[in-house]
Amino acid sequence: MSVLERVRAQESSPQAAIAVQSSAAIRRRIKEDLVERMGLTTMAQMVMGPDPDRARGELEVACESIINTRGYDDLAPELRARVVREVVDEVVGLGPIQPLLEDPTITEVMVNGTQSLFFERAGIVERAPEVFESAEQIRSVVDRILAPLGRRLDESSPIVNARLANGDRVNAVIAPIALAGPVVTIRKFSNRITSLGRLVELGALPWWYARLLTWAVRLRKDIAVAGGTGSGKTTLLNALSCEIPHEERIITIEDSAELRFESHPHVVGLEARSASIEGSGAVSIRDLVINALRMRPDRIVVGEVRGEECVDMLQAMNTGHDGSLTTLHAGTPEEAMLRLVLMARFGMDLPVDIIEEQVATALDVLVMSQRLSDGSRAIGSASVVGRAPEGGVRLEEIVSFDDVTRSWELVREPAFVAQGLAAGLLSEQEVSAWRQCFSR
C-alpha cells in the first residue's frame, strides 16, 4: 500500500476534508524522509546559508527524489508539485504565507492562529485555502522573520512590530495577549505607486487635484495626510514627497521604512527602533524628529505621528522648516485636528487654546485619504488650515469629494495659488491652463 493510500485509510472525515488532511499528512511524511536523507545539520546549514535560492533548488530536487523512490507513485502531478512547494516553503520560507507574499496582487496577509488565514487583494479580503498546522509552526515563521533583526517574541514580550528586508511591515501577537493562537499581520509594501501621476492613472484623484497638491508641495506648504487604516496614507505621502525639488535635502522619519525616493538625490532616511532583547537601545519617533532638526533639513517627512512627537513636528513647522509632510489616523478633517491637539498635549503641558494656536499656525493643508466600500482607495477632500477669528483651528474646504458618485469638486481656489503667482514660483501659463478646466 502506498503512502497516499495509508494516509487516506486513516482519515474518516468528509471527502473535502480528507483531501486537505491527506495533503498535510503527506507533507509531514516527506519532511520526515527529507530529514532522514539529508540530516538536520545539513538542512540547518542550507536554511542559514547565504544563498536561499540555491537551498530551495537543492531541497526541491531532494523532495522530488523522495517522491520518486519512497512510495508516492500515485500522487497526481499537480498535487506532487504543490506538496514539494509547501515542504520547501516550510523549510526555507515562511510556510503557507510564502506564496501569498510572492503574489504581487496581494496587499495584506492575516494569520489568525491555526483557525484561518486571510489575504487582501484589490481591497477585498479573501480566505486562503491553506492554514498553519500548529502554533509552533507560526512561531517558527515569526522567529525566522525576527532573527536577522535582533528582535524577540515571547511571553514577556508578546507584541512585536518588525519589517522584512523588502519593506513589508509585520505585526505579531502571541499568548497571553492573543487568545486563539499567534496572530500575524503583514502589510505588503508596494513600490508600484511612486507619483501623483500614477495615482491619477489609477483614478484615485483627477489631474487638476494632483496639480493643486503639486503646487502646495512646491510652495512649501506644511501638509498632513489623514485617513483610516489601509486607506493609502503612506502611498499618498510618498507621492507628495516625490514632488519635492531635487535641490532640497529631505530627512525622512518612519516607524517602519516604507517611503521610496528612487530619483531624489538628497534623502536621509531615519527609522525608529524598539528596545533590544536586553531592554535597551530604543529610539523613538520623537527622538528622531528632535535629532532631524540638527541635520540641516530643508524638508522633514514623518511617516506617521501618533504620540508626543507631534509637538516637535509642529514646532519644526513653526520654526522655519516649511514644506514638511506627515500622516495621522483620522476619519474626518475635524477628527484630524482634534487628534493633533490631543497628541500635542502628551508632550506639551499647555492650555488647549495655546496648542490649537500652535496647530493652526503650523499646518497649512490637510488632505484626506479614503478607502471606499468596494475596497478601492481615493484621495478625498482637501482643506486649508488656519486660525479661526474667535481662536482655535479653522478648516476651509477647498476640494470636496463625493464617495457615492466618486467625484471631486473645487470648492474654491486656495490663496496659495495667487501667492505663488505673485512670487513668481508658479507660471501664468500653467495656472491659466489649470483655471480653464473649471470655466468650461
LINMOCOR-V700551 format. One record per backbone hydrogen bond with DSSP energy under -0.5 kcal/mol. NH is the residue of the N-H (numbers start at 1). CO is the residue of the C=O. E is the energy in kcal/mol with one decimal. If there is no record, write none. Layout:
nh=[NH/NH]
co=[CO/CO]
e=[E/E]
This chain:
nh=[3/4/6/7/8/9/10/10/11/11/18/19/20/21/22/23/24/25/26/27/28/29/30/31/32/33/34/35/36/37/38/39/43/44/45/46/47/48/49/52/55/56/57/58/59/60/61/62/63/64/65/66/67/68/69/70/72/75/80/81/82/83/84/85/86/87/88/89/90/91/92/93/93/95/97/98/101/102/103/104/106/107/108/109/110/111/112/112/113/113/115/116/118/119/120/121/122/124/126/128/138/139/140/141/142/143/144/145/146/147/148/149/150/150/151/154/157/160/162/164/167/169/170/171/172/173/174/177/178/179/181/183/184/185/186/187/187/188/188/191/194/196/199/200/201/202/203/204/205/210/211/212/213/214/215/216/217/218/219/220/221/223/223/224/225/226/226/227/228/231/236/237/238/239/240/241/242/243/244/248/250/250/251/252/252/253/254/268/269/270/272/273/276/279/283/288/289/290/291/292/293/294/295/297/298/299/301/302/302/303/303/305/310/311/312/313/314/315/316/317/318/319/319/321/322/323/324/325/326/327/328/330/336/337/338/339/340/341/342/343/344/345/346/346/347/347/348/350/354/355/356/357/358/359/360/361/362/363/364/365/366/367/368/369/370/372/372/375/378/379/380/380/382/383/384/385/386/388/391/394/396/397/398/399/400/402/403/406/407/409/411/411/412/417/418/419/420/421/422/423/424/425/426/431/432/433/434/435/436/437/437/438/439/439]
co=[71/71/2/3/4/5/6/7/7/8/14/15/16/17/18/19/20/21/22/23/24/25/26/27/28/29/30/31/32/33/34/35/39/40/41/42/43/44/46/50/51/52/53/54/55/56/57/58/59/60/61/62/63/64/65/66/67/72/76/77/78/79/80/81/82/83/84/85/86/87/88/88/89/89/94/95/97/98/99/102/103/120/120/186/118/184/110/116/111/182/112/112/110/126/108/124/105/121/119/117/134/135/136/137/138/139/140/141/142/143/144/146/146/147/146/157/154/172/170/168/164/187/162/185/160/183/158/174/174/177/178/173/111/171/109/169/185/107/186/189/192/239/195/196/197/198/200/199/199/206/207/208/209/210/211/212/213/214/215/217/216/221/324/365/326/224/367/328/369/228/232/233/234/235/236/237/238/240/241/245/248/266/299/250/268/301/270/250/267/252/254/283/280/276/273/284/285/286/287/288/289/291/292/292/249/249/251/300/325/253/301/327/307/308/308/309/310/311/312/313/314/315/316/316/320/220/321/300/223/302/225/227/332/333/334/335/336/337/338/339/340/341/342/343/343/344/344/348/351/351/352/353/354/355/356/357/358/359/222/222/383/224/381/226/378/370/376/372/370/204/368/378/399/366/396/364/394/392/388/386/384/395/382/382/409/407/401/402/402/400/398/409/398/414/414/415/416/417/418/419/421/420/420/427/428/429/430/431/432/433/434/435/435/436]
e=[-1.9/-0.5/-2.2/-2.4/-2.4/-2.1/-1.0/-0.7/-0.6/-0.8/-2.3/-1.9/-1.5/-3.0/-3.2/-2.0/-2.0/-2.6/-2.8/-2.2/-2.3/-2.3/-2.6/-2.0/-2.1/-2.4/-2.4/-2.5/-2.3/-2.3/-2.8/-2.1/-2.1/-2.6/-2.2/-1.9/-2.4/-2.3/-0.6/-0.5/-1.9/-2.6/-2.2/-2.5/-2.4/-2.6/-2.0/-2.2/-2.6/-2.4/-2.1/-2.2/-2.5/-2.0/-1.2/-1.7/-1.0/-1.7/-2.9/-2.2/-1.7/-2.8/-2.3/-2.2/-2.6/-2.6/-2.5/-2.7/-2.0/-2.0/-2.9/-0.7/-1.1/-1.9/-1.3/-1.9/-2.3/-1.6/-0.8/-0.7/-1.4/-2.7/-1.0/-2.4/-3.3/-3.6/-0.6/-2.4/-0.8/-1.7/-1.3/-1.0/-3.0/-2.6/-2.5/-2.7/-0.7/-2.1/-3.4/-3.4/-1.5/-2.6/-2.3/-1.8/-2.5/-2.7/-1.9/-1.7/-2.5/-2.3/-0.5/-1.6/-0.8/-1.1/-1.4/-1.2/-0.8/-2.1/-2.8/-2.8/-2.1/-2.6/-3.0/-2.6/-2.4/-2.5/-1.9/-1.5/-1.4/-0.5/-0.6/-3.0/-1.8/-2.9/-3.0/-2.3/-0.5/-2.1/-0.7/-0.5/-0.7/-0.5/-1.4/-2.2/-2.0/-1.6/-1.3/-2.5/-0.5/-2.0/-2.5/-1.8/-2.2/-2.3/-2.3/-2.0/-2.0/-2.7/-2.6/-1.7/-2.6/-0.6/-2.1/-2.3/-2.4/-0.5/-2.8/-1.3/-0.6/-1.6/-2.2/-2.7/-2.5/-2.0/-2.8/-2.5/-1.5/-1.7/-1.6/-1.5/-0.5/-2.3/-2.4/-0.5/-2.7/-3.1/-1.9/-2.9/-0.5/-2.8/-2.7/-2.4/-3.3/-2.1/-2.8/-1.8/-2.5/-2.4/-2.2/-2.6/-1.2/-1.7/-1.8/-0.5/-2.4/-2.0/-2.8/-0.6/-2.6/-3.6/-0.6/-2.5/-2.0/-1.4/-0.6/-2.1/-2.5/-2.4/-2.1/-2.0/-1.6/-0.7/-0.8/-1.9/-0.9/-0.7/-0.6/-1.9/-1.4/-0.7/-1.9/-1.2/-2.2/-2.0/-2.2/-2.7/-2.2/-2.1/-2.5/-3.1/-2.3/-1.6/-0.7/-1.0/-0.6/-0.9/-0.8/-1.9/-0.5/-1.8/-2.8/-1.7/-1.9/-2.4/-2.8/-2.0/-1.5/-2.3/-2.2/-2.3/-2.7/-2.7/-2.8/-3.1/-3.1/-0.6/-3.2/-2.1/-2.5/-2.9/-2.6/-0.7/-2.0/-2.6/-3.0/-2.6/-2.4/-1.9/-2.0/-3.4/-2.4/-0.6/-2.7/-1.9/-2.6/-2.7/-0.7/-1.3/-1.4/-2.0/-1.9/-0.9/-1.1/-1.6/-0.6/-2.1/-2.1/-1.9/-2.6/-1.9/-1.2/-2.1/-1.5/-2.0/-2.4/-2.2/-1.7/-2.6/-2.0/-0.7/-0.7/-1.7/-0.5/-0.9]
